[in-house]
Amino acid sequence: TKMSKTEDLDAILAEMAADEGTTAAKKAFYLAVAAMVSALPAYLFCTPMFDLNVPDHGIVFALVTVVSAGALSKAYDKIATRSKAELMEERGDVVNAPGERLTKQQKADRLEAMENSTDTESTAFALFRCNLIFFLSMLVLAFYFVPKLSSHIPTVGIYILSVAGPSLMLAARA
């Protein structure tokens, strides 16, 4: 059967959450998503509106994408870790329902299922939150604030400030 993109992402996140030793895999996942998100503004700046081209500005696009991807992946990790801890604390009593007698294995199974679902939820929340803040900040900076600072800022400078700024801010404040 063919899965939708949402189901496919849910399956990947659930598979990653099911395997406890996937910190490197999760960081690679965060970095891959961050690289795609960081590369999208380069496409916007190559349109006739901004008129930057890849042959002349490819190195700048690559450097800003790498810096932004690293910062965004760090922000994803920080937010996911913090939200998972908060959710696990809130849901701690779910494993032991009042008046219910469970064996140690049943409790362990419930706890593992709760950890997996909480990990998936916190990862999805971190991706949503960071990407929303990144894109909204990037668009506001690119189309409003940076051009208002000075009309003498070159378009490549607007690109650097608009893309690197929000990602670095997210990494620092996440």
Secondary structure, 3 states (H helix, E strand, C coil): CCCCHHHHHHHHHHHHHHCCCCHHHHHHHHHHHHHHHHHHHHHHHCCCCCCCCHHHHHHHHHHHHHHHHHHHHHHHHHHHHHHHHHHHHHCHHHCCCCCCCCCHHHHHHHHHHHHHHHHHHHHHHHHHHHHHHHHHHHHHHHHHHHHHHCCCCCHHHHHHHHHHHHHHHHHHHC
